[in-house]
Amino acid sequence: MERKWDMKNVDLELLSVKLEDFFKERRFQIISEKTSRNYKITVGNSPSFKLLGLVSVVVEGRPDNFSVKLEFQERRRRYSGYGSFLLSLFGGGILLRQEAESDEAWMRIEKEFWLYVENLVLYLANTAKPSSNSES
Protein backbone atom coordinates (compact mmCIF):
# COMPACT_ATOMS: atom_id res chain seq x y z
CA MET A 1 0.00 0.00 0.00
CA GLU A 2 1.23 3.47 -0.82
CA ARG A 3 0.16 6.88 0.43
CA LYS A 4 1.18 10.28 -0.88
CA TRP A 5 1.45 13.72 0.72
CA ASP A 6 1.66 17.15 -0.90
CA MET A 7 2.61 20.54 0.50
CA LYS A 8 3.83 19.21 3.89
CA ASN A 9 7.53 20.20 3.61
CA VAL A 10 8.70 17.22 5.69
CA ASP A 11 12.34 16.38 6.38
CA LEU A 12 12.39 12.95 4.72
CA GLU A 13 15.54 11.79 6.48
CA LEU A 14 13.98 12.55 9.87
CA LEU A 15 10.78 10.84 8.74
CA SER A 16 12.68 7.68 7.82
CA VAL A 17 14.51 7.68 11.18
CA LYS A 18 11.18 7.93 12.98
CA LEU A 19 9.79 5.09 10.86
CA GLU A 20 12.77 2.97 11.94
CA ASP A 21 11.90 3.85 15.55
CA PHE A 22 8.37 2.54 14.98
CA PHE A 23 9.79 -0.88 14.13
CA LYS A 24 12.49 -0.78 16.84
CA GLU A 25 9.78 -0.25 19.46
CA ARG A 26 8.17 -3.46 18.21
CA ARG A 27 11.52 -5.29 18.43
CA PHE A 28 12.04 -5.90 14.72
CA GLN A 29 15.46 -6.34 13.17
CA ILE A 30 16.08 -3.44 10.79
CA ILE A 31 18.20 -2.81 7.72
CA SER A 32 18.02 0.71 6.34
CA GLU A 33 19.46 2.16 3.19
CA LYS A 34 19.59 5.65 1.71
CA THR A 35 19.96 6.12 -2.03
CA SER A 36 19.93 9.25 -4.13
CA ARG A 37 16.22 8.67 -4.83
CA ASN A 38 14.76 7.21 -1.64
CA TYR A 39 15.04 5.81 1.85
CA LYS A 40 14.41 2.08 2.20
CA ILE A 41 13.80 0.21 5.43
CA THR A 42 13.56 -3.59 5.52
CA VAL A 43 12.42 -5.26 8.73
CA GLY A 44 11.88 -8.80 9.92
CA ASN A 45 12.15 -11.22 12.83
CA SER A 46 10.22 -9.74 15.71
CA PRO A 47 9.37 -11.86 18.76
CA SER A 48 6.15 -9.86 19.09
CA PHE A 49 4.95 -10.22 15.49
CA LYS A 50 5.24 -13.67 13.92
CA LEU A 51 5.47 -12.65 10.27
CA LEU A 52 6.41 -15.24 7.67
CA GLY A 53 8.29 -12.72 5.57
CA LEU A 54 9.83 -9.27 5.50
CA VAL A 55 8.30 -5.81 5.64
CA SER A 56 9.61 -3.18 3.25
CA VAL A 57 9.09 0.58 3.66
CA VAL A 58 10.15 3.04 0.96
CA VAL A 59 10.06 6.82 1.40
CA GLU A 60 10.65 8.74 -1.80
CA GLY A 61 10.03 12.10 -3.35
CA ARG A 62 10.72 15.64 -2.20
CA PRO A 63 9.84 17.27 1.13
CA ASP A 64 6.79 18.96 -0.40
CA ASN A 65 5.65 15.96 -2.46
CA PHE A 66 6.52 12.48 -1.19
CA SER A 67 5.15 9.00 -0.77
CA VAL A 68 5.50 6.18 1.74
CA LYS A 69 5.07 2.62 0.51
CA LEU A 70 4.55 -0.33 2.84
CA GLU A 71 4.79 -3.88 1.48
CA PHE A 72 4.86 -7.36 2.93
CA GLN A 73 7.20 -9.73 1.12
CA GLU A 74 6.25 -13.28 1.96
CA ARG A 75 9.00 -15.86 2.30
CA ARG A 76 6.65 -18.80 2.31
CA ARG A 77 4.37 -20.85 0.22
CA ARG A 78 0.66 -20.61 0.98
CA TYR A 79 -0.79 -23.92 2.12
CA SER A 80 -4.41 -22.90 2.58
CA GLY A 81 -5.15 -23.72 -1.06
CA TYR A 82 -4.55 -27.43 -0.48
CA GLY A 83 -7.72 -27.99 1.52
CA SER A 84 -7.98 -28.60 5.22
CA PHE A 85 -8.61 -32.37 4.92
CA LEU A 86 -5.48 -33.03 2.88
CA LEU A 87 -3.37 -30.84 5.16
CA SER A 88 -4.72 -32.40 8.35
CA LEU A 89 -3.88 -35.81 6.89
CA PHE A 90 -0.22 -34.79 6.69
CA GLY A 91 0.02 -32.65 9.85
CA GLY A 92 -0.41 -29.38 7.97
CA GLY A 93 -2.53 -27.83 10.71
CA ILE A 94 0.60 -26.22 12.12
CA LEU A 95 1.33 -24.63 8.76
CA LEU A 96 -2.20 -23.27 8.51
CA ARG A 97 -1.98 -21.87 12.04
CA GLN A 98 1.35 -20.16 11.30
CA GLU A 99 -0.13 -18.72 8.11
CA ALA A 100 -3.15 -17.36 9.98
CA GLU A 101 -0.98 -15.88 12.74
CA SER A 102 1.23 -14.19 10.17
CA ASP A 103 -1.77 -12.72 8.35
CA GLU A 104 -3.17 -11.42 11.62
CA ALA A 105 0.18 -9.91 12.64
CA TRP A 106 0.53 -8.23 9.23
CA MET A 107 -2.93 -6.65 9.50
CA ARG A 108 -2.06 -5.37 12.98
CA ILE A 109 1.28 -3.92 11.83
CA GLU A 110 -0.29 -2.30 8.78
CA LYS A 111 -3.03 -0.64 10.84
CA GLU A 112 -0.61 0.62 13.51
CA PHE A 113 1.92 1.78 10.91
CA TRP A 114 -0.46 3.97 8.90
CA LEU A 115 -1.90 5.55 12.02
CA TYR A 116 1.65 6.30 13.17
CA VAL A 117 2.66 7.71 9.77
CA GLU A 118 -0.38 10.00 9.53
CA ASN A 119 0.37 11.47 12.96
CA LEU A 120 4.10 11.67 12.23
CA VAL A 121 3.60 13.60 8.98
CA LEU A 122 1.43 16.11 10.84
CA TYR A 123 4.08 16.44 13.55
CA LEU A 124 6.97 16.81 11.06
CA ALA A 125 5.23 19.29 8.75
CA ASN A 126 7.53 22.21 7.83
CA THR A 127 10.68 20.52 9.22
CA ALA A 128 12.56 20.41 5.91
CA LYS A 129 15.36 22.92 5.68
CA PRO A 130 15.46 25.17 2.63
CA SER A 131 18.10 24.23 0.07
CA SER A 132 21.42 26.01 0.46
CA ASN A 133 21.86 26.79 -3.25
CA SER A 134 21.60 30.55 -2.65
CA GLU A 135 24.55 30.61 -0.23
CA SER A 136 27.99 31.66 -1.47
DSSP file (Angstrom, degrees, kcal/mol; ACC not computed):
  #  RESIDUE AA STRUCTURE BP1 BP2  ACC     N-H-->O    O-->H-N    N-H-->O    O-->H-N    TCO  KAPPA ALPHA  PHI   PSI    X-CA   Y-CA   Z-CA
    1    1 A M              0   0    0      0, 0.0    69,-3.2     0, 0.0     2,-0.4   0.000 360.0 360.0 360.0 143.0    0.0    0.0    0.0
    2    2 A E  E     -A   69   0A   0     67,-0.2     2,-0.4    65,-0.0    67,-0.2  -0.982 360.0-170.3-131.0 139.0    1.2    3.5   -0.8
    3    3 A R  E     -A   68   0A   0     65,-2.4    65,-2.5    -2,-0.4     2,-0.3  -0.970   9.4-153.1-128.2 147.4    0.2    6.9    0.4
    4    4 A K  E     -A   67   0A   0     -2,-0.4     2,-0.4    63,-0.2    63,-0.2  -0.887   4.5-163.2-122.1 149.8    1.2   10.3   -0.9
    5    5 A W  E     -A   66   0A   0     61,-2.9    61,-1.8    -2,-0.3     2,-0.3  -0.991   4.2-166.0-131.6 140.8    1.4   13.7    0.7
    6    6 A D  E     +A   65   0A   0     -2,-0.4    59,-0.3    59,-0.2    58,-0.1  -0.921  67.2   9.0-122.0 149.5    1.7   17.2   -0.9
    7    7 A M  S    S+     0   0    0     57,-2.9    57,-0.1    -2,-0.3    -1,-0.1   0.781  86.0 116.0  59.2  33.5    2.6   20.5    0.5
    8    8 A K        -     0   0    0     55,-0.3   118,-2.6    -3,-0.1   119,-0.2   0.682  61.3-148.3-102.9 -23.2    3.8   19.2    3.9
    9    9 A N        +     0   0    0     54,-0.5   119,-2.0   116,-0.2   118,-1.0   0.947  31.3 176.6  53.5  56.3    7.5   20.2    3.6
   10   10 A V        -     0   0    0     53,-2.2     2,-0.9   116,-0.2    -1,-0.2  -0.748  39.0-118.9 -97.5 136.4    8.7   17.2    5.7
   11   11 A D     >  -     0   0    0    113,-0.5     4,-2.3    -2,-0.4     5,-0.1  -0.641  28.3-161.6 -69.6 105.9   12.3   16.4    6.4
   12   12 A L  H  > S+     0   0    0     -2,-0.9     4,-2.3     1,-0.2    -1,-0.2   0.808  85.2  54.8 -69.0 -30.5   12.4   13.0    4.7
   13   13 A E  H  > S+     0   0    0      2,-0.2     4,-1.9     1,-0.2    -1,-0.2   0.934 110.8  45.6 -66.8 -44.0   15.5   11.8    6.5
   14   14 A L  H  > S+     0   0    0      2,-0.2     4,-2.3     1,-0.2    -2,-0.2   0.900 111.2  54.1 -63.5 -40.9   14.0   12.6    9.9
   15   15 A L  H  X S+     0   0    0     -4,-2.3     4,-2.0     1,-0.2    -2,-0.2   0.929 108.4  48.4 -57.9 -46.3   10.8   10.8    8.7
   16   16 A S  H  X S+     0   0    0     -4,-2.3     4,-2.0     1,-0.2    -1,-0.2   0.869 109.6  52.4 -66.2 -35.3   12.7    7.7    7.8
   17   17 A V  H  X S+     0   0    0     -4,-1.9     4,-2.0     1,-0.2    -1,-0.2   0.915 110.3  48.5 -63.8 -42.4   14.5    7.7   11.2
   18   18 A K  H  X S+     0   0    0     -4,-2.3     4,-1.6     2,-0.2    -2,-0.2   0.844 108.4  53.9 -67.5 -33.2   11.2    7.9   13.0
   19   19 A L  H  X S+     0   0    0     -4,-2.0     4,-1.4     2,-0.2    -1,-0.2   0.881 106.8  51.9 -68.1 -36.8    9.8    5.1   10.9
   20   20 A E  H  X S+     0   0    0     -4,-2.0     4,-2.5     1,-0.2     3,-0.2   0.916 106.3  54.8 -61.0 -42.4   12.8    3.0   11.9
   21   21 A D  H  X S+     0   0    0     -4,-2.0     4,-2.6     1,-0.2    -2,-0.2   0.869 100.6  59.8 -59.0 -37.6   11.9    3.8   15.6
   22   22 A F  H  X S+     0   0    0     -4,-1.6     4,-0.6     1,-0.2    -1,-0.2   0.924 111.5  39.4 -55.4 -45.8    8.4    2.5   15.0
   23   23 A F  H  <>S+     0   0    0     -4,-1.4     5,-2.2    -3,-0.2     3,-0.5   0.842 111.5  56.8 -76.9 -33.3    9.8   -0.9   14.1
   24   24 A K  H ><5S+     0   0    0     -4,-2.5     3,-2.0     1,-0.2    -2,-0.2   0.904 102.4  56.3 -62.3 -40.2   12.5   -0.8   16.8
   25   25 A E  H 3<5S+     0   0    0     -4,-2.6    -1,-0.2     1,-0.3    -2,-0.2   0.775 107.4  49.5 -61.3 -25.8    9.8   -0.2   19.5
   26   26 A R  T 3<5S-     0   0    0     -4,-0.6    22,-0.5    -3,-0.5    -1,-0.3   0.229 119.6-113.9 -98.8  11.9    8.2   -3.5   18.2
   27   27 A R  T < 5 +     0   0    0     -3,-2.0     2,-0.2     1,-0.2    -3,-0.2   0.805  60.8 154.2  63.1  37.1   11.5   -5.3   18.4
   28   28 A F      < -     0   0    0     -5,-2.2     2,-0.4    18,-0.2    -1,-0.2  -0.605  48.8-115.3 -86.2 153.8   12.0   -5.9   14.7
   29   29 A Q  E     -B   44   0A   0     15,-2.8    15,-1.8    -2,-0.2     2,-0.4  -0.763  40.4-154.8 -84.2 138.3   15.5   -6.3   13.2
   30   30 A I  E     -B   43   0A   0     -2,-0.4     2,-0.4    13,-0.2    13,-0.2  -0.934  25.3-176.8-127.1 138.1   16.1   -3.4   10.8
   31   31 A I  E     -B   42   0A   0     11,-2.5    11,-3.1    -2,-0.4     2,-0.3  -0.992  18.6-172.9-126.1 122.9   18.2   -2.8    7.7
   32   32 A S  E     -B   41   0A   0     -2,-0.4     2,-0.3     9,-0.2     9,-0.2  -0.885   5.9-175.8-120.3 152.8   18.0    0.7    6.3
   33   33 A E  E     -B   40   0A   0      7,-2.7     7,-3.3    -2,-0.3     2,-0.5  -0.998  12.1-155.3-147.6 136.0   19.5    2.2    3.2
   34   34 A K  E     +B   39   0A   0     -2,-0.3     5,-0.2     5,-0.2     2,-0.2  -0.962  18.2 175.5-114.2 129.0   19.6    5.7    1.7
   35   35 A T        -     0   0    0      3,-3.1    -2,-0.0    -2,-0.5     0, 0.0  -0.625  49.1 -96.1-116.7-178.8   20.0    6.1   -2.0
   36   36 A S  S    S+     0   0    0     -2,-0.2     3,-0.1     1,-0.2    -2,-0.0   0.717 124.5  35.8 -70.6 -18.6   19.9    9.3   -4.1
   37   37 A R  S    S-     0   0    0      1,-0.2    24,-0.9    23,-0.1     2,-0.3   0.709 123.5  -7.0-106.6 -25.7   16.2    8.7   -4.8
   38   38 A N  E     - C   0  60A   0     22,-0.2    -3,-3.1     2,-0.0     2,-0.4  -0.934  55.9-108.4-158.5 177.2   14.8    7.2   -1.6
   39   39 A Y  E     -BC  34  59A   0     20,-2.6    20,-2.8    -2,-0.3     2,-0.4  -0.986  33.7-165.9-116.3 129.9   15.0    5.8    1.9
   40   40 A K  E     -BC  33  58A   0     -7,-3.3    -7,-2.7    -2,-0.4     2,-0.4  -0.973   7.7-173.4-124.4 132.8   14.4    2.1    2.2
   41   41 A I  E     -BC  32  57A   0     16,-3.0    16,-3.0    -2,-0.4     2,-0.5  -0.989   2.2-170.8-123.7 126.9   13.8    0.2    5.4
   42   42 A T  E     -BC  31  56A   0    -11,-3.1   -11,-2.5    -2,-0.4     2,-0.3  -0.978  11.6-179.1-118.4 129.0   13.6   -3.6    5.5
   43   43 A V  E     +BC  30  55A   0     12,-2.9    12,-2.8    -2,-0.5     2,-0.3  -0.925  10.6 143.3-130.4 152.8   12.4   -5.3    8.7
   44   44 A G  E     +B   29   0A   0    -15,-1.8   -15,-2.8    -2,-0.3    10,-0.1  -0.974  39.3  55.4-169.0 173.6   11.9   -8.8    9.9
   45   45 A N        +     0   0    0      8,-0.4    -1,-0.2    -2,-0.3   -16,-0.2   0.974  52.5 166.8  55.4  74.6   12.2  -11.2   12.8
   46   46 A S        -     0   0    0      3,-0.8     3,-0.2   -18,-0.2     5,-0.2  -0.966  34.9-147.3-113.6 133.0   10.2   -9.7   15.7
   47   47 A P  S    S+     0   0    0      0, 0.0     3,-0.1     0, 0.0    -1,-0.1   0.746 102.4  50.6 -67.6 -20.0    9.4  -11.9   18.8
   48   48 A S  S    S+     0   0    0    -22,-0.5     2,-0.5     1,-0.2   -21,-0.1   0.753 112.9  43.8 -87.1 -26.2    6.1   -9.9   19.1
   49   49 A F  S    S-     0   0    0    -23,-0.2     2,-1.8    -3,-0.2    -3,-0.8  -0.951  71.0-154.3-126.4 110.0    5.0  -10.2   15.5
   50   50 A K        +     0   0    0     -2,-0.5     2,-0.4    51,-0.2    55,-0.2  -0.534  28.7 169.2 -86.3  74.2    5.2  -13.7   13.9
   51   51 A L        -     0   0    0     -2,-1.8     2,-0.9    -5,-0.2    -6,-0.3  -0.700  34.3-145.7 -88.9 137.4    5.5  -12.6   10.3
   52   52 A L  S    S+     0   0    0     -2,-0.4    23,-2.1    47,-0.1     2,-0.3  -0.468  80.0  15.0 -96.0  60.1    6.4  -15.2    7.7
   53   53 A G  E    S- D   0  74A   0     -2,-0.9    -8,-0.4    21,-0.3     2,-0.3  -0.981  91.2 -67.6 165.4-168.0    8.3  -12.7    5.6
   54   54 A L  E     - D   0  73A   0     19,-2.5    19,-3.5    -2,-0.3     2,-0.5  -0.822  30.3-136.1-115.0 152.7    9.8   -9.3    5.5
   55   55 A V  E     -CD  43  72A   0    -12,-2.8   -12,-2.9    -2,-0.3     2,-0.4  -0.920  18.9-162.4-107.4 134.4    8.3   -5.8    5.6
   56   56 A S  E     -CD  42  71A   0     15,-2.9    15,-2.5    -2,-0.5     2,-0.4  -0.969   6.5-173.1-120.4 131.6    9.6   -3.2    3.3
   57   57 A V  E     -CD  41  70A   0    -16,-3.0   -16,-3.0    -2,-0.4     2,-0.5  -0.991   3.2-172.5-123.0 129.8    9.1    0.6    3.7
   58   58 A V  E     -CD  40  69A   0     11,-2.2    11,-2.6    -2,-0.4     2,-0.5  -0.988   5.6-169.9-125.6 126.4   10.1    3.0    1.0
   59   59 A V  E     +CD  39  68A   0    -20,-2.8   -20,-2.6    -2,-0.5     2,-0.3  -0.967  23.6 157.6-111.7 121.2   10.1    6.8    1.4
   60   60 A E  E     +CD  38  67A   0      7,-2.0     7,-2.8    -2,-0.5     2,-0.3  -0.983  22.8  51.5-145.7 158.5   10.7    8.7   -1.8
   61   61 A G  E    S- D   0  66A   0    -24,-0.9     5,-0.3    -2,-0.3   -49,-0.1  -0.875  83.0 -50.1 122.7-155.5   10.0   12.1   -3.4
   62   62 A R  E >   - D   0  65A   0      3,-2.6     3,-1.8    -2,-0.3   -52,-0.2  -0.777  54.4 -99.9-116.5 162.4   10.7   15.6   -2.2
   63   63 A P  T 3  S+     0   0    0      0, 0.0   -53,-2.2     0, 0.0   -54,-0.5   0.804 124.7  41.8 -53.6 -31.2    9.8   17.3    1.1
   64   64 A D  T 3  S+     0   0    0      1,-0.3   -57,-2.9   -55,-0.3     2,-0.2   0.464 127.9  28.0 -97.4  -0.4    6.8   19.0   -0.4
   65   65 A N  E <  S+AD   6  62A   0     -3,-1.8    -3,-2.6   -59,-0.3     2,-0.3  -0.653  82.7 139.0-159.8  94.8    5.7   16.0   -2.5
   66   66 A F  E     -AD   5  61A   0    -61,-1.8   -61,-2.9    -5,-0.3     2,-0.3  -0.876  32.2-145.8-139.4 167.2    6.5   12.5   -1.2
   67   67 A S  E     -AD   4  60A   0     -7,-2.8    -7,-2.0    -2,-0.3     2,-0.4  -0.952   4.1-151.1-134.2 155.1    5.1    9.0   -0.8
   68   68 A V  E     -AD   3  59A   0    -65,-2.5   -65,-2.4    -2,-0.3     2,-0.5  -0.998  15.1-165.1-125.0 126.3    5.5    6.2    1.7
   69   69 A K  E     -AD   2  58A   0    -11,-2.6   -11,-2.2    -2,-0.4     2,-0.5  -0.949   3.3-168.5-116.8 131.6    5.1    2.6    0.5
   70   70 A L  E     + D   0  57A   0    -69,-3.2     2,-0.3    -2,-0.5   -13,-0.2  -0.980  13.9 171.1-119.8 125.6    4.5   -0.3    2.8
   71   71 A E  E     - D   0  56A   0    -15,-2.5   -15,-2.9    -2,-0.5     2,-0.6  -0.983  27.4-142.5-136.6 146.9    4.8   -3.9    1.5
   72   72 A F  E     - D   0  55A   0     -2,-0.3     2,-0.8   -17,-0.2   -17,-0.2  -0.946  14.4-161.3-107.0 122.8    4.9   -7.4    2.9
   73   73 A Q  E     - D   0  54A   0    -19,-3.5   -19,-2.5    -2,-0.6     2,-0.1  -0.879  15.0-144.4-108.1 103.1    7.2   -9.7    1.1
   74   74 A E  E     - D   0  53A   0     -2,-0.8   -21,-0.3   -21,-0.2   -23,-0.0  -0.398  15.5-167.8 -71.0 139.7    6.2  -13.3    2.0
   75   75 A R        +     0   0    0    -23,-2.1     2,-0.3    -2,-0.1   -22,-0.2  -0.114  64.8  71.5-111.9  32.9    9.0  -15.9    2.3
   76   76 A R  S    S-     0   0    0    -24,-0.2     2,-0.5    23,-0.0    -2,-0.1  -0.909  78.4-112.0-144.1 167.4    6.7  -18.8    2.3
   77   77 A R        -     0   0    0     -2,-0.3     2,-0.3     2,-0.0    -2,-0.1  -0.878  38.0-117.1-101.8 134.4    4.4  -20.8    0.2
   78   78 A R        -     0   0    0     -2,-0.5     3,-0.1     1,-0.1    18,-0.1  -0.568  29.1-178.9 -75.1 130.1    0.7  -20.6    1.0
   79   79 A Y    >   +     0   0    0     -2,-0.3     3,-2.1    16,-0.1     4,-0.2   0.564  62.2  88.5-103.1 -12.8   -0.8  -23.9    2.1
   80   80 A S  G >  S+     0   0    0      1,-0.3     3,-0.9     2,-0.2    -1,-0.1   0.716  78.8  66.7 -62.9 -19.8   -4.4  -22.9    2.6
   81   81 A G  G 3  S+     0   0    0      1,-0.2    -1,-0.3    -3,-0.1    -2,-0.1   0.583  85.9  71.6 -76.3  -9.2   -5.1  -23.7   -1.1
   82   82 A Y  G <  S-     0   0    0     -3,-2.1     4,-0.3     1,-0.1    -1,-0.2   0.570 108.3-107.7 -85.0  -8.1   -4.5  -27.4   -0.5
   83   83 A G    <>  -     0   0    0     -3,-0.9     4,-2.0    -4,-0.2     5,-0.2   0.325  19.3-103.4  89.0 138.1   -7.7  -28.0    1.5
   84   84 A S  H  > S+     0   0    0      1,-0.2     4,-2.6     2,-0.2     5,-0.2   0.845 116.3  55.2 -66.8 -34.9   -8.0  -28.6    5.2
   85   85 A F  H  > S+     0   0    0      2,-0.2     4,-1.8     1,-0.2    -1,-0.2   0.953 110.1  44.8 -64.1 -48.9   -8.6  -32.4    4.9
   86   86 A L  H  > S+     0   0    0     -4,-0.3     4,-1.1     1,-0.2    -1,-0.2   0.908 116.0  47.4 -62.1 -42.4   -5.5  -33.0    2.9
   87   87 A L  H  <>S+     0   0    0     -4,-2.0     5,-4.2     1,-0.2     3,-0.5   0.903 109.9  51.5 -67.7 -40.0   -3.4  -30.8    5.2
   88   88 A S  H ><5S+     0   0    0     -4,-2.6     3,-1.0     1,-0.2    -1,-0.2   0.840 103.9  60.1 -66.5 -29.9   -4.7  -32.4    8.3
   89   89 A L  H 3<5S+     0   0    0     -4,-1.8    -1,-0.2     1,-0.2    -2,-0.2   0.850 114.1  35.4 -62.3 -34.8   -3.9  -35.8    6.9
   90   90 A F  T 3<5S-     0   0    0     -4,-1.1    -1,-0.2    -3,-0.5    -2,-0.2   0.139 122.3 -98.0-108.1  18.9   -0.2  -34.8    6.7
   91   91 A G  T X 5S+     0   0    0     -3,-1.0     3,-0.8    -4,-0.1     4,-0.3   0.776  75.8 142.2  74.4  26.6    0.0  -32.6    9.8
   92   92 A G  T 3>< +     0   0    0     -5,-4.2     4,-2.2     1,-0.2    -4,-0.2   0.461  41.3  95.0 -81.2  -0.3   -0.4  -29.4    8.0
   93   93 A G  H 3> S+     0   0    0     -6,-0.4     4,-2.3     1,-0.2    -1,-0.2   0.859  82.5  54.9 -58.3 -34.9   -2.5  -27.8   10.7
   94   94 A I  H <> S+     0   0    0     -3,-0.8     4,-2.6     2,-0.2    -1,-0.2   0.908 107.1  50.1 -64.2 -41.4    0.6  -26.2   12.1
   95   95 A L  H  > S+     0   0    0     -4,-0.3     4,-2.2     1,-0.2    -2,-0.2   0.906 110.7  48.8 -64.8 -41.0    1.3  -24.6    8.8
   96   96 A L  H  X S+     0   0    0     -4,-2.2     4,-2.3     2,-0.2    -1,-0.2   0.891 111.3  50.3 -65.0 -39.1   -2.2  -23.3    8.5
   97   97 A R  H  X S+     0   0    0     -4,-2.3     4,-2.6     2,-0.2    -2,-0.2   0.922 110.7  48.5 -65.6 -43.7   -2.0  -21.9   12.0
   98   98 A Q  H  X S+     0   0    0     -4,-2.6     4,-2.3     1,-0.2    -2,-0.2   0.898 111.4  51.1 -62.1 -39.9    1.3  -20.2   11.3
   99   99 A E  H  X S+     0   0    0     -4,-2.2     4,-2.3     2,-0.2    -2,-0.2   0.913 111.6  46.7 -62.9 -44.3   -0.1  -18.7    8.1
  100  100 A A  H  X S+     0   0    0     -4,-2.3     4,-2.3     2,-0.2    -2,-0.2   0.898 112.1  50.3 -66.4 -41.1   -3.2  -17.4   10.0
  101  101 A E  H  X S+     0   0    0     -4,-2.6     4,-2.5     2,-0.2    -2,-0.2   0.894 110.8  49.6 -64.3 -39.5   -1.0  -15.9   12.7
  102  102 A S  H  X S+     0   0    0     -4,-2.3     4,-2.6     2,-0.2    -2,-0.2   0.921 110.5  49.6 -65.0 -44.3    1.2  -14.2   10.2
  103  103 A D  H  X S+     0   0    0     -4,-2.3     4,-2.2     1,-0.2    -2,-0.2   0.910 112.6  47.9 -60.6 -42.4   -1.8  -12.7    8.3
  104  104 A E  H  X S+     0   0    0     -4,-2.3     4,-2.0     2,-0.2    -2,-0.2   0.912 111.8  49.2 -65.6 -43.0   -3.2  -11.4   11.6
  105  105 A A  H  X S+     0   0    0     -4,-2.5     4,-2.7   -55,-0.2    -2,-0.2   0.900 110.2  51.9 -63.3 -41.0    0.2   -9.9   12.6
  106  106 A W  H  X S+     0   0    0     -4,-2.6     4,-2.9     1,-0.2     5,-0.2   0.922 108.8  49.7 -62.8 -44.4    0.5   -8.2    9.2
  107  107 A M  H  X S+     0   0    0     -4,-2.2     4,-2.0     1,-0.2    -1,-0.2   0.891 112.3  48.8 -62.0 -38.1   -2.9   -6.7    9.5
  108  108 A R  H  X S+     0   0    0     -4,-2.0     4,-2.5     2,-0.2     5,-0.2   0.932 113.0  46.4 -66.5 -46.2   -2.1   -5.4   13.0
  109  109 A I  H  X S+     0   0    0     -4,-2.7     4,-3.1     1,-0.2     5,-0.2   0.932 112.1  51.0 -61.1 -46.7    1.3   -3.9   11.8
  110  110 A E  H  X S+     0   0    0     -4,-2.9     4,-2.2     1,-0.2     5,-0.2   0.912 112.0  46.4 -59.7 -44.6   -0.3   -2.3    8.8
  111  111 A K  H  X S+     0   0    0     -4,-2.0     4,-1.7    -5,-0.2    -1,-0.2   0.940 116.4  44.0 -63.9 -48.6   -3.0   -0.6   10.8
  112  112 A E  H  X S+     0   0    0     -4,-2.5     4,-2.3     1,-0.2    -2,-0.2   0.894 112.4  54.1 -63.6 -40.7   -0.6    0.6   13.5
  113  113 A F  H  X S+     0   0    0     -4,-3.1     4,-2.9    -5,-0.2    -2,-0.2   0.939 108.7  45.5 -61.9 -50.5    1.9    1.8   10.9
  114  114 A W  H  X S+     0   0    0     -4,-2.2     4,-2.3     1,-0.2    -1,-0.2   0.859 112.6  51.0 -67.8 -33.6   -0.5    4.0    8.9
  115  115 A L  H  X S+     0   0    0     -4,-1.7     4,-1.9    -5,-0.2    -1,-0.2   0.928 112.8  47.2 -64.0 -44.0   -1.9    5.6   12.0
  116  116 A Y  H  X S+     0   0    0     -4,-2.3     4,-2.5     2,-0.2    -2,-0.2   0.918 112.3  49.4 -61.8 -45.7    1.7    6.3   13.2
  117  117 A V  H  X S+     0   0    0     -4,-2.9     4,-2.9     2,-0.2     5,-0.2   0.919 108.4  52.4 -63.7 -44.9    2.7    7.7    9.8
  118  118 A E  H  X S+     0   0    0     -4,-2.3     4,-1.6     1,-0.2    -1,-0.2   0.932 114.7  42.3 -57.1 -47.0   -0.4   10.0    9.5
  119  119 A N  H  X S+     0   0    0     -4,-1.9     4,-2.2     1,-0.2    -1,-0.2   0.879 113.6  53.0 -67.4 -37.7    0.4   11.5   13.0
  120  120 A L  H  X S+     0   0    0     -4,-2.5     4,-2.6     2,-0.2    -2,-0.2   0.904 106.4  51.7 -65.2 -42.7    4.1   11.7   12.2
  121  121 A V  H  X S+     0   0    0     -4,-2.9     4,-0.6     1,-0.2    -1,-0.2   0.905 110.6  49.2 -62.7 -40.7    3.6   13.6    9.0
  122  122 A L  H >< S+     0   0    0     -4,-1.6     3,-0.7    -5,-0.2    -1,-0.2   0.919 113.6  46.7 -61.9 -42.8    1.4   16.1   10.8
  123  123 A Y  H 3< S+     0   0    0     -4,-2.2    -2,-0.2     1,-0.2    -1,-0.2   0.860 115.5  45.0 -67.4 -36.6    4.1   16.4   13.5
  124  124 A L  H >< S+     0   0    0     -4,-2.6     3,-1.4    -5,-0.1  -113,-0.5   0.375  80.0 134.0 -92.1   4.6    7.0   16.8   11.1
  125  125 A A  T << S+     0   0    0     -3,-0.7  -116,-0.2    -4,-0.6  -115,-0.2  -0.299  76.4  11.8 -57.2 136.8    5.2   19.3    8.8
  126  126 A N  T 3  S+     0   0    0   -118,-2.6    -1,-0.3   -63,-0.1  -116,-0.2   0.776  91.1 118.7  64.9  31.2    7.5   22.2    7.8
  127  127 A T    <   +     0   0    0     -3,-1.4  -117,-0.2  -118,-1.0     2,-0.2   0.553  41.0 106.1 -98.3 -10.5   10.7   20.5    9.2
  128  128 A A  S    S-     0   0    0   -119,-2.0  -117,-0.1    -4,-0.2     3,-0.0  -0.493  70.4-128.9 -71.9 136.3   12.6   20.4    5.9
  129  129 A K        -     0   0    0     -2,-0.2     3,-0.1     1,-0.1    -2,-0.1  -0.604  27.7-104.3 -82.8 144.1   15.4   22.9    5.7
  130  130 A P        -     0   0    0      0, 0.0    -1,-0.1     0, 0.0     0, 0.0  -0.353  46.6 -93.2 -64.5 149.9   15.5   25.2    2.6
  131  131 A S        -     0   0    0      1,-0.1     3,-0.5    -3,-0.0    -3,-0.0  -0.295  26.1-135.6 -64.5 149.7   18.1   24.2    0.1
  132  132 A S  S >  S+     0   0    0      1,-0.2     3,-1.0     2,-0.1    -1,-0.1   0.013  70.6 114.7 -97.8  28.0   21.4   26.0    0.5
  133  133 A N  T 3  S+     0   0    0      1,-0.2    -1,-0.2     3,-0.0    -2,-0.0   0.791  71.7  58.2 -67.7 -27.3   21.9   26.8   -3.2
  134  134 A S  T 3  S+     0   0    0     -3,-0.5    -1,-0.2     2,-0.0     2,-0.2   0.580  86.0  98.5 -82.3  -7.8   21.6   30.5   -2.7
  135  135 A E    <         0   0    0     -3,-1.0    -3,-0.0     1,-0.1     0, 0.0  -0.494 360.0 360.0 -79.9 150.7   24.5   30.6   -0.2
  136  136 A S              0   0    0     -2,-0.2    -1,-0.1     0, 0.0    -3,-0.0   0.393 360.0 360.0-109.7 360.0   28.0   31.7   -1.5
